[in-house]
Amino acid sequence: MGNDISKLVSAYSIREIAKMNIFLSLLISVFAVFFLTVFHEPTILIFGMTLKSGCYIGLTSFTLLYILRYCSKKFQANTSKFRIVRYCTSFLCALIIQFIIWPFFAFISDIQWEYDETRLIFIFTSEALIMTTLILMLQDFALVRHGKSQTELENSRLQLRNAEAENLLLKQQIHPHFLFNSLNTLKALIKKDPNAAESYLIQLADFLRAAVSENNTQATTLEEELKLCKNYMEMQKIRFGTALSWDLIIDNENMLKGFVPSFSLQPLLENAIKHNIFTKESPLKIMVRQHDSYISISNAFNHRNAGELSIKSGLVNLAERYLLWSGEEIIIKNDGVIFSVSLKIMMHENNNN
């Protein structure tokens, strides 16, 4: 048993031990009936000794439970004293209960004792020792099991906190990268087309406002994530004109209420634009489609060789974030013609808890 006794002897473990006490009392009563019936004892003896067995185990087990609670509070800082006082007091109380209830049940069972006091004390002491040991072992088993569950729960919570911190760190890497690219684009547009630059700035402000509001959230609805994608693509349309087009297809609108990691789709759109060659004569077409329980982003594959390392690192970032949040893997397909990335849409925001 661990050193922190107060945590082990909690309200939950007390309830579990109480349930176990009731079950043990009933079980011992059944065994008593069976044992006495096999030896063809009189009905009155079977009835009396069955009651005696059930009452003795019930009184003893709940008395030992009270002793456990008392000792856990009194000696929570001293494990050795806790064990010594608990075990000695438990055995003594079990023996006293035996002497107290025996005359009554012997009377209703019509038992005439012929044994001397020494033998009677030996029998009572042996029974008290055996029953006390059994009950204490069951209590300790319940406490150890509860302690193990608590440890596993604390470890799970720690892993979750680490996952959330790592998830946030990975996500934070997206925003500076996107902001630097956007500011460079805005700078170029100001010189080339001030009106387009103004529209671009409005879209950028809306996008950043949404980014700040969802910065500390792990997940968002697919509907909200697609709004960001629409906003982002409007910015890119201002920049590239007819050289860029995209389509959004939703097979099942109910899936818009499902969840995906925050800012998981926008980086895929950014990768498609950044790492593919396209012109007005040969435009880049991006397809965003919800099908079954997945959301996919695909485009014709005409990549720039210089960006291959960058696109891999971006996908690794997304894959780690998605795995930490959902426990699922992203699906990447590349047949040399079409490149696509698919994420499973989850129905709960805290999916990996």
JOLIN-V780344 format. One record per residue. N is the residue number from 1. BURIAL is 1 if it has 24 or more other C-alpha atoms within 12 Angstrom, else 0. D_LAST is the distance of its C-alpha to the last C-alpha in Angstrom with 1 decimal. Layout:
n=N burial=BURIAL d_last=D_LAST
n=N burial=BURIAL d_last=D_LAST
//
This chain:
n=1 burial=1 d_last=28.5
n=2 burial=1 d_last=26.9
n=3 burial=0 d_last=28.8
n=4 burial=0 d_last=26.6
n=5 burial=1 d_last=28.0
n=6 burial=1 d_last=27.0
n=7 burial=1 d_last=23.3
n=8 burial=1 d_last=24.0
n=9 burial=1 d_last=26.3
n=10 burial=0 d_last=23.9
n=11 burial=0 d_last=24.3
n=12 burial=0 d_last=21.9
n=13 burial=1 d_last=23.8
n=14 burial=1 d_last=27.1
n=15 burial=0 d_last=26.2
n=16 burial=1 d_last=25.3
n=17 burial=1 d_last=28.6
n=18 burial=1 d_last=30.6
n=19 burial=0 d_last=29.5
n=20 burial=1 d_last=30.5
n=21 burial=1 d_last=33.8
n=22 burial=1 d_last=34.6
n=23 burial=0 d_last=33.9
n=24 burial=1 d_last=36.0
n=25 burial=1 d_last=38.9
n=26 burial=0 d_last=39.0
n=27 burial=0 d_last=38.8
n=28 burial=1 d_last=41.7
n=29 burial=1 d_last=43.7
n=30 burial=0 d_last=43.4
n=31 burial=0 d_last=44.5
n=32 burial=1 d_last=47.4
n=33 burial=1 d_last=48.6
n=34 burial=0 d_last=48.5
n=35 burial=0 d_last=50.2
n=36 burial=0 d_last=53.0
n=37 burial=0 d_last=53.6
n=38 burial=0 d_last=54.0
n=39 burial=0 d_last=56.8
n=40 burial=0 d_last=58.4
n=41 burial=0 d_last=58.3
n=42 burial=0 d_last=59.7
n=43 burial=0 d_last=57.6
n=44 burial=0 d_last=57.9
n=45 burial=1 d_last=56.8
n=46 burial=1 d_last=53.7
n=47 burial=1 d_last=52.8
n=48 burial=1 d_last=53.4
n=49 burial=1 d_last=51.7
n=50 burial=1 d_last=48.6
n=51 burial=1 d_last=48.3
n=52 burial=1 d_last=49.0
n=53 burial=1 d_last=46.3
n=54 burial=1 d_last=43.6
n=55 burial=1 d_last=44.7
n=56 burial=1 d_last=45.0
n=57 burial=1 d_last=41.5
n=58 burial=1 d_last=40.0
n=59 burial=1 d_last=41.9
n=60 burial=1 d_last=41.4
n=61 burial=1 d_last=37.6
n=62 burial=1 d_last=37.0
n=63 burial=1 d_last=39.5
n=64 burial=1 d_last=37.6
n=65 burial=1 d_last=34.3
n=66 burial=0 d_last=36.1
n=67 burial=1 d_last=37.5
n=68 burial=1 d_last=34.0
n=69 burial=1 d_last=32.7
n=70 burial=0 d_last=35.9
n=71 burial=1 d_last=36.0
n=72 burial=1 d_last=32.3
n=73 burial=0 d_last=33.3
n=74 burial=0 d_last=36.7
n=75 burial=0 d_last=36.0
n=76 burial=1 d_last=32.4
n=77 burial=0 d_last=33.7
n=78 burial=0 d_last=35.9
n=79 burial=0 d_last=34.5
n=80 burial=0 d_last=38.0
n=81 burial=0 d_last=39.5
n=82 burial=1 d_last=36.6
n=83 burial=1 d_last=37.2
n=84 burial=0 d_last=41.0
n=85 burial=0 d_last=41.3
n=86 burial=1 d_last=38.8
n=87 burial=1 d_last=40.3
n=88 burial=0 d_last=43.9
n=89 burial=1 d_last=43.4
n=90 burial=1 d_last=41.5
n=91 burial=1 d_last=44.4
n=92 burial=1 d_last=47.1
n=93 burial=1 d_last=45.6
n=94 burial=1 d_last=45.2
n=95 burial=1 d_last=48.8
n=96 burial=1 d_last=50.0
n=97 burial=1 d_last=48.2
n=98 burial=1 d_last=50.0
n=99 burial=1 d_last=53.4
n=100 burial=0 d_last=52.8
n=101 burial=1 d_last=51.8
n=102 burial=1 d_last=54.1
n=103 burial=0 d_last=57.4
n=104 burial=0 d_last=56.1
n=105 burial=1 d_last=54.6
n=106 burial=1 d_last=57.6
n=107 burial=0 d_last=59.8
n=108 burial=0 d_last=58.1
n=109 burial=0 d_last=57.9
n=110 burial=0 d_last=61.6
n=111 burial=0 d_last=61.2
n=112 burial=0 d_last=64.2
n=113 burial=0 d_last=63.3
n=114 burial=0 d_last=65.9
n=115 burial=0 d_last=64.0
n=116 burial=0 d_last=65.0
n=117 burial=0 d_last=62.8
n=118 burial=0 d_last=61.8
n=119 burial=0 d_last=60.4
n=120 burial=0 d_last=58.7
n=121 burial=0 d_last=57.0
n=122 burial=0 d_last=56.0
n=123 burial=0 d_last=54.4
n=124 burial=1 d_last=52.5
n=125 burial=1 d_last=51.4
n=126 burial=0 d_last=50.2
n=127 burial=1 d_last=48.3
n=128 burial=1 d_last=46.7
n=129 burial=1 d_last=45.8
n=130 burial=0 d_last=44.2
n=131 burial=1 d_last=42.3
n=132 burial=1 d_last=41.1
n=133 burial=1 d_last=39.9
n=134 burial=1 d_last=38.1
n=135 burial=1 d_last=36.3
n=136 burial=1 d_last=35.5
n=137 burial=0 d_last=34.0
n=138 burial=1 d_last=31.8
n=139 burial=1 d_last=30.7
n=140 burial=1 d_last=29.9
n=141 burial=0 d_last=28.0
n=142 burial=1 d_last=25.8
n=143 burial=1 d_last=25.4
n=144 burial=1 d_last=24.5
n=145 burial=0 d_last=21.9
n=146 burial=1 d_last=20.4
n=147 burial=1 d_last=20.6
n=148 burial=0 d_last=18.9
n=149 burial=0 d_last=16.0
n=150 burial=0 d_last=15.9
n=151 burial=0 d_last=16.1
n=152 burial=0 d_last=13.3
n=153 burial=0 d_last=11.0
n=154 burial=0 d_last=12.6
n=155 burial=0 d_last=12.2
n=156 burial=0 d_last=8.4
n=157 burial=0 d_last=8.5
n=158 burial=0 d_last=11.3
n=159 burial=0 d_last=9.8
n=160 burial=0 d_last=7.1
n=161 burial=0 d_last=10.3
n=162 burial=0 d_last=12.3
n=163 burial=1 d_last=10.3
n=164 burial=1 d_last=10.6
n=165 burial=0 d_last=14.2
n=166 burial=0 d_last=14.9
n=167 burial=1 d_last=13.7
n=168 burial=1 d_last=15.9
n=169 burial=0 d_last=18.7
n=170 burial=1 d_last=18.8
n=171 burial=1 d_last=18.9
n=172 burial=1 d_last=21.6
n=173 burial=0 d_last=23.7
n=174 burial=1 d_last=24.2
n=175 burial=1 d_last=25.9
n=176 burial=0 d_last=28.9
n=177 burial=0 d_last=29.7
n=178 burial=1 d_last=29.7
n=179 burial=0 d_last=31.7
n=180 burial=0 d_last=34.3
n=181 burial=0 d_last=35.0
n=182 burial=1 d_last=35.2
n=183 burial=0 d_last=37.7
n=184 burial=0 d_last=39.8
n=185 burial=1 d_last=39.9
n=186 burial=1 d_last=40.9
n=187 burial=0 d_last=43.6
n=188 burial=0 d_last=45.1
n=189 burial=1 d_last=45.1
n=190 burial=0 d_last=46.8
n=191 burial=0 d_last=49.7
n=192 burial=0 d_last=49.8
n=193 burial=0 d_last=49.0
n=194 burial=0 d_last=48.5
n=195 burial=0 d_last=47.6
n=196 burial=1 d_last=44.9
n=197 burial=1 d_last=43.7
n=198 burial=0 d_last=43.5
n=199 burial=0 d_last=41.4
n=200 burial=1 d_last=39.2
n=201 burial=1 d_last=38.7
n=202 burial=0 d_last=37.8
n=203 burial=1 d_last=35.1
n=204 burial=1 d_last=33.8
n=205 burial=0 d_last=33.7
n=206 burial=0 d_last=31.7
n=207 burial=1 d_last=29.2
n=208 burial=0 d_last=28.9
n=209 burial=0 d_last=28.5
n=210 burial=1 d_last=25.4
n=211 burial=1 d_last=24.1
n=212 burial=0 d_last=24.5
n=213 burial=0 d_last=22.9
n=214 burial=1 d_last=19.7
n=215 burial=1 d_last=19.8
n=216 burial=0 d_last=16.9
n=217 burial=1 d_last=14.5
n=218 burial=1 d_last=12.0
n=219 burial=1 d_last=12.8
n=220 burial=1 d_last=15.7
n=221 burial=1 d_last=17.4
n=222 burial=1 d_last=19.5
n=223 burial=1 d_last=22.5
n=224 burial=1 d_last=22.1
n=225 burial=1 d_last=21.5
n=226 burial=1 d_last=24.7
n=227 burial=1 d_last=26.6
n=228 burial=1 d_last=26.0
n=229 burial=1 d_last=27.2
n=230 burial=1 d_last=30.3
n=231 burial=1 d_last=31.1
n=232 burial=1 d_last=30.8
n=233 burial=1 d_last=33.0
n=234 burial=1 d_last=35.5
n=235 burial=1 d_last=35.9
n=236 burial=1 d_last=36.4
n=237 burial=1 d_last=38.9
n=238 burial=1 d_last=40.9
n=239 burial=1 d_last=41.0
n=240 burial=0 d_last=41.8
n=241 burial=0 d_last=43.4
n=242 burial=0 d_last=44.3
n=243 burial=0 d_last=43.1
n=244 burial=1 d_last=39.6
n=245 burial=1 d_last=38.3
n=246 burial=1 d_last=35.0
n=247 burial=0 d_last=34.0
n=248 burial=0 d_last=31.0
n=249 burial=0 d_last=30.7
n=250 burial=0 d_last=28.2
n=251 burial=0 d_last=28.7
n=252 burial=0 d_last=26.5
n=253 burial=0 d_last=26.1
n=254 burial=0 d_last=23.4
n=255 burial=1 d_last=21.1
n=256 burial=1 d_last=21.7
n=257 burial=0 d_last=19.2
n=258 burial=1 d_last=16.4
n=259 burial=1 d_last=14.2
n=260 burial=1 d_last=14.8
n=261 burial=1 d_last=14.2
n=262 burial=1 d_last=16.8
n=263 burial=1 d_last=20.1
n=264 burial=1 d_last=19.3
n=265 burial=1 d_last=22.4
n=266 burial=1 d_last=25.0
n=267 burial=1 d_last=25.1
n=268 burial=1 d_last=25.8
n=269 burial=1 d_last=28.7
n=270 burial=1 d_last=29.9
n=271 burial=1 d_last=29.9
n=272 burial=1 d_last=31.9
n=273 burial=1 d_last=34.4
n=274 burial=1 d_last=34.7
n=275 burial=1 d_last=35.0
n=276 burial=1 d_last=37.4
n=277 burial=1 d_last=41.1
n=278 burial=1 d_last=42.2
n=279 burial=0 d_last=45.3
n=280 burial=0 d_last=46.9
n=281 burial=0 d_last=48.7
n=282 burial=0 d_last=45.6
n=283 burial=0 d_last=42.7
n=284 burial=1 d_last=39.0
n=285 burial=1 d_last=37.3
n=286 burial=1 d_last=33.5
n=287 burial=1 d_last=31.8
n=288 burial=1 d_last=28.5
n=289 burial=1 d_last=27.7
n=290 burial=1 d_last=25.0
n=291 burial=0 d_last=25.6
n=292 burial=0 d_last=23.8
n=293 burial=1 d_last=20.0
n=294 burial=1 d_last=20.7
n=295 burial=1 d_last=22.1
n=296 burial=1 d_last=24.7
n=297 burial=1 d_last=27.0
n=298 burial=1 d_last=30.2
n=299 burial=1 d_last=33.6
n=300 burial=1 d_last=36.8
n=301 burial=1 d_last=36.7
n=302 burial=1 d_last=39.4
n=303 burial=1 d_last=37.8
n=304 burial=0 d_last=39.3
n=305 burial=0 d_last=39.7
n=306 burial=0 d_last=39.2
n=307 burial=0 d_last=35.6
n=308 burial=0 d_last=34.3
n=309 burial=0 d_last=32.7
n=310 burial=0 d_last=31.1
n=311 burial=1 d_last=29.6
n=312 burial=0 d_last=28.1
n=313 burial=0 d_last=26.5
n=314 burial=1 d_last=25.1
n=315 burial=1 d_last=23.5
n=316 burial=1 d_last=22.1
n=317 burial=1 d_last=20.6
n=318 burial=1 d_last=19.0
n=319 burial=1 d_last=17.9
n=320 burial=1 d_last=16.1
n=321 burial=1 d_last=14.4
n=322 burial=1 d_last=13.4
n=323 burial=1 d_last=12.3
n=324 burial=1 d_last=10.1
n=325 burial=1 d_last=8.4
n=326 burial=1 d_last=8.8
n=327 burial=0 d_last=9.7
n=328 burial=0 d_last=13.1
n=329 burial=0 d_last=16.5
n=330 burial=1 d_last=18.8
n=331 burial=0 d_last=22.1
n=332 burial=0 d_last=25.2
n=333 burial=0 d_last=28.7
n=334 burial=0 d_last=32.0
n=335 burial=0 d_last=35.2
n=336 burial=0 d_last=37.5
n=337 burial=0 d_last=38.1
n=338 burial=0 d_last=34.8
n=339 burial=1 d_last=31.7
n=340 burial=1 d_last=28.4
n=341 burial=1 d_last=24.7
n=342 burial=1 d_last=22.2
n=343 burial=1 d_last=18.6
n=344 burial=1 d_last=16.8
n=345 burial=1 d_last=16.0
n=346 burial=1 d_last=12.7
n=347 burial=0 d_last=13.0
n=348 burial=0 d_last=9.9
n=349 burial=0 d_last=9.5
n=350 burial=1 d_last=5.9
n=351 burial=1 d_last=5.8
n=352 burial=1 d_last=3.8
n=353 burial=0 d_last=0.0
//
